């Protein structure tokens, strides 16, 4: 086994060096998969989701969500703006939303009860689209691939009995998860917040409502979240502090958008909360 270690190490280093990329905020990333492959995965996942998850048929909810999503898409870089984005409202009481490579956006009806207005919903959709723009799905898969390759190298170096290797690798797996993958996911979440805040402001939505959204999310969580160090998301208080630091620039973009005539009138389409089904 030891004779293949140099080969494994060389292959891993070459893959990492060849896959260096930069996110929209200037952060260095590990990107191993082609974007067209990620788009195919996103489209297939969304198709499967629509088969398994009930889709909300309320025309008011759909018009409202599409209004906000289309305003966000309208200010994306040309590469992303030209995509034909599909927007679906899913009948689900959990306050959640997501965007997938391939131009797919999903919003749960439960999110429409937590996001009190179109500005707050724009913060949610902007955040999720920010994940796509920053290629976070590709990055997470690439990190997992690199982590697994690193563990394979470690297994080759360990030697000893199979039982000893198994115990050590189990501990290393936990260490990798807590020390690398989860903190990096929190960084991605914070990056998506920053991108989403700019997107909503450029589209003419009030970025200050992003802070209120997370206050609403805190109230809706009822203390059921794991500690921040074991979570893939920043704590709501951390998130709010970060958003407030970014607010001066976002407000400048918001005022520029309004001066340019971008004033999405989506709130007029918002259905009453009592009419939003689970």
ABEGO torsion letter per residue (X at the ends): XAAAAAAAAAAAAAAAAAABBBBAAGBBBBBABBAAAAAAAAAAAAAAAAAABBBBABAAAAAAAAAAAAAAAAABBAAAAABBBBBBBBBBABBBBBBBBGGBBBBBAAAAAABABAAAAAAAAAAAAAAAAAGAAAAAAAAAAAAAAAAAAAAAAAEEBAAAAAAAAAAAAAAAAAAAAAAAAAAAAAAAAAAAAAAAAAAGBBAAAAAAAAAAAAAAAGGABBBAAABABBBAAAAAAAAAAAAAAAAAAAAAAAAAGBBBBAAAABBBAAABBX
